[in-house]
Structure formats: C-alpha cells, structure tokens
Amino acid sequence: MHHRTSRRNWLRQGAAAAAVGLLGPVGCGPALGAAERAQRSPNERWRIGAIGMRYQGSVITREAEAFGDVVAIADVDRHVREQARASFGSEAAIFEDYRDMLARSKLDVVMIATPDHWHARMLIDCVRAGIDVYCEKPLTLTIDEGKHILRAVRESGAIVQVGSWQRSDARFRQAVELVRAGRIGKLLQVVCTTSRNPTGGPFAVQPVPAHFNWDLWQGQTPDVPYIPERTHYTFRWWQEYSGGKMTDWGAHHLDIAHWAIVGNEPTGPTTIEGEATYPHIENGYNVPTTFQARYTYANGVVLEAFDHPQPDCPGEGVLLVGEAGKIFVSRATITGQLDIPLKVQPFPISDYRLYTDNLDLPERSGKIEAIQNHMANFYACTQSRRPPISDVASQHRSVTVCHLGNIAMQLGRRLTWDPQAEQFVDDAEANALLRRDQRQGFEIT
C-alpha cells in the first residue's frame, strides 16, 4: 500500500482504536534526530512528554494519547504532576523541572501547556533536543520571542504545531477558503469580537506552598511575592505573563482574520491604533478592562478587534466583509450572504483548499479531503515532515498582530509598522516593547 494512503487510513482509525486500547505499547529507543524521524514507520506510536498539566495541558495530552503513550510529565506544582500521573498512567515519570525531563526521558513529542511566558524557552529547548512539539497558543509573550523560535525550528528541522486549533475547524477553515477563493468579492473589512477581560484585586500576598516551585514558575518574569491568583488559569489577566484576551482569544480569532487577509504570507498590518482602559489596583489584575484595536493592511483591508459584540458580529467570532457578500463565523455557526444567491445553510464546499492532509492531490483540487483534527494533523506531519496547519511561521505572524494591538493600546497612539523588517517605523519607544527584560538564568536565545 502507498505510504500516504496507509497513513491516512491509520489516522481515520487512530482515535477510535486508542479509546478501546487496541494500539500497542510505546517503543524504548533513544530520541530521534530529524533525519531518523523521517524514516520512521507511519504506524509508530509517539513517546509523549507533557509540560504543564493543569487545565488545557490535560486536554491536549489526552488528545495526543490517540497517537502514543505518555511516558513523562513535568509540572512545577507537585499536586498537579502527581494527579496527572494518576490520570495518565502510573508508568509515567514525573519531574518538577522540564529540563530534567528532557535530559532523562526518551521522547518523540512534547505537549507544552504552560503559562505564556514559558512557551518560547520550552519550545526552543525541546526542538534543540530533537523533539517535535505541540505548543498551546499564544505562541509567544513578545514579538521578539517569535524570531528566536523561527530560527530554532528552522535549524532543527522539528515539526511544531501551535494550538490555534480553529484553523482545523471546518467552519473557520471554510470561511477563509470562501474568502480566499473570491466568493465574497474583494475583502474589505474583518471584525473580531471577544469578551472583556476579568477584573480582580487587590489580592493578598501569601506564603509559597511547599508543593509549588514559585521561583521556577516565574521563569523569565520579575521575581515578585507569591499571590495565588497570579498562577494557574488566572495568569492570563496579568501583563507580566500574558496579554489578556487580546492574545488568549486573539490567538484564535485574530489568527483567522489574518489568515483570511494575507494567507500565510510573511507580512502583517502597516498601521495600528488601539484604545484601552487599564485598572490601577495594586496586586490585582492589570490587563485592560475595556479595549479595541484597528489595523490597516497594505492591501487596504481594515481589521478591527473589539471586546464586545458589533453589528453583524453578535457574539465571539469573526465577520468577513467583501464587496459582494459577507460571512460571520464562530464556533457555533457560519452564516451570511455570498456573491451567489444563497438562502439556506450549509454553505457549499468551495473548490479552494488552504490545507489538506492528503499529500497525493494538489491543495486547490475540489476532490481533496479536509484535515481531520488538529492533533491528527500534528501526528501526520511528524511522519511526513510537512509543516502543520498552525506552524510556527504562520502563528508568529498572527500572534504578532495580537501583540501589536496591545502595544498600541499601551502607548495610546497610532503606530506605523514595517512587516518585512518587523519593526516600528522611526519609533524607539514602540520598538522597545518588542521584547522584555528577562531574569538571569531564564533568558531566551
């Protein structure tokens, strides 16, 4: 049987087979380099390592189990890592420091689901160790980190899938395919809506729990007194560790918007404006309480991001407006009017495809198959060595849009961006915000 056909059939069966325990045990060989990995059997199961096992870490690691076995777990919270080992199997080794896991475990892939400020350093360390990576979104904490990631992935030949999974969702992908195929005419405007950031604080400083490595959790960020609300899920609402909903949800919705506007071209907006209201609470959440951003691209498309619903964009989602039609897409629906008479759903499948797992057919053929799911696409690419649908190059560019919005909000003025040089034009104050000071011992290089 043809290699690609075999892989495709296996992917169809993998998740169901894993659910009833039909797949065999993990191998015991050493971690493989890029050249060796390219020669692996398409049916070989992953040896999985996982870093950060609270919330989304457990979700993506469970999805990865369809294609392999969890052999190592790292988390700075002893309670979390012990609970994860109990959940994923007592055979998994557990580590407080992910660097010990990389040094002592034989791994094919690593799932990264830590707070945002750790993504870049961990991803780079993994790919330099010869390991493929699934990294949760957003890819980076700063724009400069993305440049380091691109270099490390390019030099290592590693496969990295970023968890901006809406690219693998049939609705979002179809909406972008319809736009790119010209079904709404020339694209003029894109509107993204999310919800407002939570507010909270002041929070009390507390003793560091004995089971929690607070120093390691902080990583590159400034060393500050321990406040429980800085950690676990609520890290998102502190600028030290994240970018609020602009990066948390922007890594989904602004990614789809950017994909529709420029595809996977290495470019971005040329002007950015932002408005935001910031809380002034000591030891409290410090991301904006209200926010909006406006971007203009070289092709004339205007992208707007809001923290509340807009006309024709009634909930969290993406509105795509062209000269001859418009589409609203969310995780629940795809609706609108195209440049052809259409009164009923679902929209017809266009003959334009942005991406497919079927390598035997051209991507713009009407006969090809859409990808099946985000983790299955990652598995397929670890076998074929083909870039996944949410690769680091595209995700660096789309999360840059999120970071640019936050920078414009912080400065409160219109900014001019050179997407080729990835610098603000004649603006030292704005360019200083492309990176952050990093605590000694946790630098990203």
Residue pairs with C-beta under 8 A, 6 or more apart in sequence:
2 360
3 42
4 358
4 359
4 360
4 384
5 360
6 42
6 43
7 42
7 380
7 383
7 384
8 357
8 358
8 369
8 380
10 42
10 43
11 357
11 372
11 376
11 379
11 380
12 372
14 23
14 66
14 67
14 376
14 379
15 66
15 373
15 376
17 23
17 66
18 65
18 66
18 67
19 66
23 45
24 45
25 45
25 69
26 45
26 46
26 47
26 68
26 69
26 71
27 44
27 45
27 47
28 106
29 106
30 106
31 106
31 107
31 108
31 129
31 130
31 131
32 40
32 108
32 130
33 130
34 130
34 156
34 157
34 158
34 385
37 108
37 132
37 382
37 385
38 385
40 383
42 383
45 67
45 68
45 69
46 64
46 67
46 68
46 69
46 108
46 109
46 379
46 382
47 68
47 69
47 71
47 105
47 106
47 107
47 108
47 109
48 61
48 64
48 65
48 68
48 69
48 70
48 71
48 72
48 107
48 108
48 109
48 110
48 111
49 70
49 71
49 72
49 73
49 74
49 101
49 102
49 105
49 107
49 109
49 110
49 111
49 131
50 57
50 61
50 64
50 70
50 72
50 73
50 74
50 84
50 88
50 110
50 111
50 113
51 57
51 74
51 75
51 98
51 101
51 110
51 111
51 112
51 113
51 114
51 122
52 74
52 75
52 112
52 113
52 114
52 115
52 118
52 136
53 61
53 73
53 75
53 80
53 81
53 83
53 84
53 113
54 75
54 77
54 80
54 113
54 232
54 233
55 113
55 232
55 233
56 113
56 136
56 163
57 75
57 84
57 111
57 113
57 114
57 136
58 84
58 87
59 113
60 111
60 113
60 134
60 136
60 163
60 375
61 70
61 84
61 88
61 111
61 113
62 88
63 373
63 374
63 375
64 70
64 109
64 111
64 134
64 375
65 88
66 375
66 376
66 379
67 375
67 376
67 379
68 108
68 109
69 89
70 88
70 89
70 92
71 91
71 92
71 93
71 105
71 106
71 107
72 92
72 93
72 94
72 95
72 101
72 105
72 107
73 81
73 84
73 85
73 88
73 92
73 93
73 94
73 95
73 101
74 81
74 94
74 95
74 96
74 97
74 98
74 100
74 101
75 81
75 84
75 94
75 96
76 96
76 97
76 212
76 213
76 214
76 216
76 217
77 211
77 212
77 213
77 232
78 96
78 211
78 212
79 211
81 94
81 95
81 96
82 94
84 92
84 94
85 92
85 94
93 101
93 104
93 105
95 101
95 104
96 213
96 216
97 213
97 216
98 122
98 125
99 125
101 107
102 110
102 125
102 126
102 129
102 131
107 131
108 131
108 132
108 382
109 131
109 132
109 133
109 134
109 378
109 382
110 122
110 126
110 131
110 132
110 133
110 134
111 133
111 134
112 118
112 119
112 122
112 123
112 126
112 133
112 134
112 135
112 136
113 136
113 163
114 122
114 136
115 217
115 231
115 235
115 241
115 242
116 138
116 140
116 141
116 235
116 236
116 241
116 242
116 243
116 247
117 141
117 219
117 220
117 221
117 240
117 241
117 242
118 219
118 220
119 135
119 136
119 138
119 139
119 140
119 141
119 145
120 139
120 140
120 141
120 145
120 146
120 148
120 149
120 444
121 219
121 220
121 442
121 444
122 135
123 133
123 135
123 139
123 149
123 152
123 160
124 148
124 149
124 152
124 444
126 132
126 133
126 158
127 133
127 152
127 153
127 156
127 158
127 160
128 152
128 156
130 156
130 158
131 158
132 158
132 159
132 160
132 378
132 382
133 158
133 159
133 160
133 161
134 160
134 161
134 163
134 375
134 378
135 160
135 161
135 162
135 163
136 162
136 163
137 162
137 163
137 164
137 251
137 252
137 255
137 395
137 399
138 242
138 243
138 247
138 248
138 250
138 251
138 399
138 402
139 145
139 146
139 149
139 162
139 251
139 392
139 395
139 396
139 399
140 146
140 149
140 396
140 399
140 403
141 241
141 242
141 243
141 436
142 403
142 433
142 434
142 435
142 436
143 400
143 403
143 404
143 422
143 434
143 435
144 434
144 435
145 435
145 444
146 392
146 396
146 399
146 400
147 396
147 422
148 444
148 445
149 160
149 392
149 396
150 392
150 393
150 396
152 158
153 160
153 392
157 385
159 378
159 381
159 382
159 385
159 387
159 388
160 388
160 391
160 392
161 374
161 375
161 377
161 378
161 381
161 388
161 389
161 390
161 391
162 390
162 391
162 392
162 395
163 374
163 390
164 251
164 252
164 255
164 390
164 395
164 398
165 252
165 374
165 390
166 172
166 252
166 253
166 255
166 256
166 331
167 173
167 255
167 256
167 259
167 355
167 374
167 389
167 390
168 371
168 373
168 374
168 377
168 389
168 390
169 331
170 370
171 329
171 330
171 331
171 333
171 334
172 256
172 318
172 329
173 354
173 355
173 370
174 329
174 334
174 347
174 349
174 350
175 256
175 260
175 318
175 320
175 327
175 329
175 334
176 256
176 259
176 260
176 354
177 350
177 352
177 353
177 354
178 184
178 327
178 338
178 347
178 350
178 352
179 187
179 260
179 320
179 322
179 327
180 260
180 263
180 352
180 354
181 350
181 351
181 352
183 325
183 338
183 339
183 340
183 350
184 320
184 321
184 322
184 323
184 324
184 325
184 326
184 327
184 336
184 338
184 339
185 322
185 323
185 324
185 325
185 339
186 322
186 323
187 260
187 261
187 301
187 320
187 321
187 322
188 300
188 301
188 302
188 321
188 322
188 323
189 301
189 302
189 303
189 304
189 319
189 321
190 257
190 260
190 261
190 301
190 302
190 303
190 304
190 318
190 319
190 320
190 321
191 303
191 304
191 305
191 306
191 310
191 312
191 313
191 318
191 319
191 321
192 250
192 253
192 254
192 256
192 257
192 303
192 304
192 305
192 306
192 313
192 317
192 318
192 319
193 253
193 305
193 306
193 307
193 308
193 309
193 310
193 313
193 315
193 316
193 317
193 319
194 245
194 249
194 250
194 253
194 305
194 306
194 307
194 316
195 245
195 249
195 307
195 308
195 316
196 245
196 289
196 290
196 291
196 307
196 308
197 237
197 244
197 245
197 285
197 287
197 288
197 289
197 291
197 307
198 234
198 237
198 285
199 279
199 284
199 285
199 289
200 229
200 234
200 237
200 284
200 285
201 229
201 279
201 281
201 282
201 283
201 284
201 285
202 281
202 282
202 283
202 284
203 227
203 228
203 229
203 283
203 284
204 227
204 283
205 225
205 226
205 227
205 283
206 226
206 227
206 228
207 226
208 214
208 226
212 231
214 226
215 223
217 231
218 224
218 439
219 439
219 442
220 436
220 438
220 439
220 442
220 443
220 444
221 240
221 241
221 439
222 240
222 439
223 439
224 230
224 240
227 283
229 285
230 238
230 240
230 241
234 285
235 241
235 242
236 242
236 244
236 245
236 248
236 287
237 244
237 285
237 286
237 287
238 285
238 286
238 287
239 286
239 287
242 248
242 287
243 250
243 287
243 402
243 403
243 406
244 287
244 288
244 291
244 406
245 287
245 291
245 307
246 254
246 291
246 293
246 305
246 402
246 405
246 406
246 409
247 399
247 402
247 403
247 406
249 316
250 305
250 399
250 401
250 402
250 405
251 395
251 398
251 399
251 402
253 305
253 316
253 317
253 318
254 303
254 305
254 398
254 401
254 402
254 405
255 390
255 395
255 398
255 399
256 318
256 329
257 303
257 318
257 320
257 401
258 268
258 303
258 397
258 398
258 401
259 354
259 394
259 398
260 318
260 320
261 297
261 299
261 301
261 303
262 268
262 297
262 299
263 354
264 393
264 394
264 397
266 393
266 397
266 419
266 420
267 297
267 298
267 397
267 419
267 420
268 297
268 397
268 400
268 401
268 404
268 417
268 419
269 295
269 296
269 297
269 303
269 401
269 404
269 417
269 419
270 296
270 297
270 298
270 416
270 417
270 418
270 419
271 295
271 296
271 414
271 415
271 416
271 417
272 293
272 294
272 295
272 404
272 405
272 407
272 408
272 414
272 415
272 417
273 293
273 294
273 295
273 408
273 413
273 414
273 415
274 291
274 292
274 293
274 294
274 405
274 406
274 407
274 408
274 409
274 410
274 411
274 412
275 291
275 292
275 293
275 409
275 412
276 288
276 290
276 291
276 292
276 409
276 410
276 412
277 288
277 289
277 290
277 291
278 286
278 287
278 288
278 289
279 285
279 286
279 289
288 307
288 409
290 307
291 305
291 307
291 405
291 409
292 304
292 305
292 306
292 307
293 304
293 305
293 404
293 405
293 408
293 409
294 302
294 303
294 304
294 305
295 302
295 303
295 304
295 305
295 401
295 404
295 405
296 302
296 303
297 303
298 419
303 401
304 310
305 405
306 313
309 315
310 319
312 319
312 321
312 326
312 328
313 319
313 328
314 328
315 330
315 332
316 330
316 331
317 328
317 329
317 330
317 331
318 328
318 329
318 330
319 326
319 327
319 328
320 326
320 327
320 328
320 329
320 336
322 339
324 338
324 339
325 336
325 337
325 338
325 339
326 336
326 337
327 334
327 335
327 336
327 338
327 347
328 334
328 335
328 336
329 335
334 345
334 346
334 347
335 345
338 347
342 348
349 366
351 364
351 365
351 366
352 364
353 363
353 364
353 365
353 368
353 370
354 363
354 389
355 363
355 371
355 389
356 363
356 368
356 369
356 370
356 371
357 369
357 371
357 372
357 376
357 377
357 380
358 368
358 369
359 384
359 386
361 367
361 368
362 368
371 377
371 380
371 389
374 389
374 390
377 388
377 389
378 388
380 386
380 388
381 387
381 388
387 393
400 422
404 415
404 417
407 415
407 430
407 433
408 414
408 415
410 433
411 429
411 430
411 433
415 424
415 427
415 430
416 424
416 425
416 426
416 427
417 423
417 424
417 425
418 424
418 425
422 434
423 431
423 434
424 430
424 431
424 434
438 444
